[in-house]
Amino acid sequence: MLILHVHGLGRKPLSMLGLAAALRRAGHRTRFFGYSPTLESVPRIVARLARLMRQLRGPVGLVGHSLGGLLLRRALADVPALNVRRLVLLGSPNPPARAAILASRFAPFRWLTRDCGRFLRSSEAVPVPTVPYTLVAGTAGATGRWSPFGNEPNDGLVSVAETRILPADEPLLVPALHTFLMDHPAVQSAVVAAMITRS
């Protein structure tokens, strides 16, 4: 099966290589989608992603890290015929991201992330996926008085609660930081397991 990977904000497709290698060892093919948050608007990125997804022949798997997961969710609405076996979101902040809201106080974040930063901190609706999905949340972030998350478990940038799409969702919890979720062995095993083709 072909697995499409979409990286997170501030990362590159290379950040998904370790996870892609684990999937290839399990017999899958992998493909990557890259974008520039500084040079591209969200609508342009989503249009390019949807165009690529229309070229894919199913069944396919989709894996998005952080902002990449939100971009996949937006693009999926434009490609309803795509046969998706599983969508996996790694640390994607499905409601507005608190970390992005805090970071937007600083001009460098706004300059570097532009429309993508606004997208992360907005309440703009992203369609609920109509395909099976798996949510992964990290828990290695700091908690306590000085944490923007208080005592909520988090991965340093996204809280566990922020990874839920629906209130009843139960994310897979992994003791990892946001930036390195895709490299954690438990995450790689879970993604491989989620992509098993069932007849």
C-alpha positions, 0 to 999 in steps of 0.5 A: 500500500502507498503511504503519503507523509505530510510533515509539520510546521518548521520541518521538512519531508526528511523528518518523516524518513525514519517512519517511512523506513519502518513502513517500507520494512513492513512492505509499504511504498512511501511518498512525501509532500512538502510545503513552505509555510513562509512562501505559501498560503494554506489554500495553495498548499491544500490545493497542491496536496489535493491535486497530488491525492487525486493522482493516488490509487487506493487503498492508501494510508495518510500520515500527517505530523502536526500541521501536516495532519490538519492539511490532510484533513482539509485536502481530504474534503476535496478528494472524497473518492480517495480510498483511504485505509487509515489517516494517522495524525501525529500530534495534530492540534485539532482545535486552535493550538494554544502554543501557536496563539502564544507564539503569535505574540512574537513577530518572527513567528508571524513572519515565518509562519504567515497564513499557516500560523494563522491557520493553527491559531484560528477557530476555522473549521476543519472537516471531521474525517469521514475515513478511519483515523488514529490520533497520537499524542505525546506526553513528554512535555513539562507540566506545572506552574510554568507550563502553558498547559498547567498540569495537562499532559502534553508533548511540549507544543500540543496537549493531549486534549488538543489532539482530539477531533471528537470528545470521545476520541482516545489518542494513543499516548506516547512518552515523546516530545512533539518534534520527534513523535514520528521517531518514537518506536511505539509510534512507528509500530502503531502506524505500521499496525494501523496500515495493515490491509484487511480483506 
